[in-house]
Amino acid sequence: MGTMMEHTLGKAMENLAKGAAEQMQAAQQRAEELHQAATQAIQANNQLRQYLGGDVQVAQPISESSSLQMVNGRQTQMVSLCH
């Protein structure tokens, strides 16, 4: 019985690790898309570029956090990127 429990626990941990890895990959993809969108938005706004001093470069974030909420069937996601 102990072996069966160990096998079940091992599978559960394997699935948990796989799910965490998939979520981390998805979060990385969202961060890259957000970085690209921010860069394009800044480059497309001449007034903002002049205000910031011309050739503006958007650096990759140093830290990132995200949260996902589901309320009454409506999903809300928030991503914060900090430099």
C-alpha positions as a printed Julia matrix, in Angstrom:
83×3 Matrix{Float64}:
   0.0    0.0     0.0
   2.9    2.34    0.72
   4.26   1.89   -2.8
   0.88   2.76   -4.33
   0.65   5.89   -2.19
   4.21   6.89   -3.15
   3.37   6.37   -6.83
   0.2    8.47   -6.52
   2.05  11.21   -4.63
   4.86  11.12   -7.19
   2.38  11.55  -10.05
   0.65  14.41   -8.25
   3.99  16.2    -7.73
   4.94  15.58  -11.36
   1.65  17.12  -12.54
   2.1   20.07  -10.17
   5.61  20.72  -11.46
   4.44  20.45  -15.07
   1.58  22.88  -14.42
   3.91  25.36  -12.71
   6.37  25.18  -15.61
   3.58  25.8   -18.13
   2.33  28.79  -16.14
   5.84  30.23  -15.89
   6.28  29.87  -19.64
   2.92  31.54  -20.3
   3.8   34.39  -17.92
   7.13  34.89  -19.71
   5.34  35.02  -23.05
   2.85  37.6   -21.72
   5.72  39.7   -20.32
   7.5   39.66  -23.68
   4.3   40.66  -25.48
   3.69  43.47  -22.99
   7.29  44.7   -23.35
   6.96  44.71  -27.13
   3.61  46.55  -26.98
   5.04  49.18  -24.6
   8.06  49.71  -26.84
   5.88  50.1   -29.93
   3.48  52.48  -28.15
   6.32  54.73  -27.0
   8.04  54.71  -30.38
   4.77  55.56  -32.14
   4.11  58.62  -29.93
   6.31  61.49  -31.18
   5.18  63.86  -28.44
   6.1   61.36  -25.72
   9.46  60.59  -27.34
  10.28  64.31  -27.48
   9.24  64.72  -23.85
  11.45  61.8   -22.8
  14.4   63.03  -24.81
  14.28  61.48  -28.25
  15.5   57.94  -28.77
  13.81  56.01  -25.97
  14.64  52.39  -25.25
  12.47  50.19  -23.06
  14.55  47.81  -20.94
  13.48  44.33  -19.96
  11.9   44.18  -16.5
  13.96  43.11  -13.52
  10.98  41.62  -11.75
   7.54  40.52  -12.77
   4.39  39.5   -10.97
   1.01  38.46  -12.2
  -2.33  37.59  -10.72
  -5.45  36.04  -12.15
  -8.92  36.45  -10.66
 -12.18  34.8   -11.57
 -15.28  36.58  -10.22
 -18.77  35.66  -11.38
 -17.34  33.91  -14.42
 -15.31  36.94  -15.49
 -11.55  36.53  -15.62
  -9.28  39.46  -14.81
  -5.52  39.33  -15.16
  -2.98  41.85  -13.94
   0.69  41.84  -14.89
   3.22  44.16  -13.21
   6.66  44.66  -14.66
   9.27  46.55  -12.62
  12.66  47.82  -13.6
